[in-house]
Amino acid sequence: MNAKSEVTINWAGDAYKAAFVTEMLDGYMRSAERIRDDAKGRIHNVSGELARTTRVGRSTEQNAAFVFSGSRRERIYYPHFVEFGTYNSKAYPYMRPAMDSNFNATLAEAERTGKRILNKERRMKTTVKAGWGARKT
């Protein structure tokens, strides 16, 4: 399952766009960390190597956050065998159930982050005039 959210910005302002993308990426990272923690709790690995190497990464070029397991350097190359099983061993899915159980929370986090960013920009543009009967402009 690929959960993908896309945001289109229709106004100019490179600094605002950069801040928007950065804050959305931070929101994606919070969601990915939630999924990582859930996946670590679901791993049926006696040695604990797979849970130790389950981590979060980010890609600023793609504006994405992702969760992955394993490490070539440590020769832990078997996360997909655990997730999907083999001819000789039963599957113990951990990543897919973690993603499924956190799907609504991930969407809510993206929506909450987007609204927070837009409201922050709106608040910065709103000024209050001093005096009796003050009103926002």
Secondary structure, 3 states (H helix, E strand, C coil): CCCCCCCCCCCCCHHHHHHHHHHHHHHHHHHHHHHHHHHHHHCCCCCCHHHHCCEEEEECCCCEEEEECCECCCCECCHHHHHHCCCCCCCCCCHHHHHHHCHHHHHHHHHHHHHHHHHHHHHHHCCECCCCCCCEC
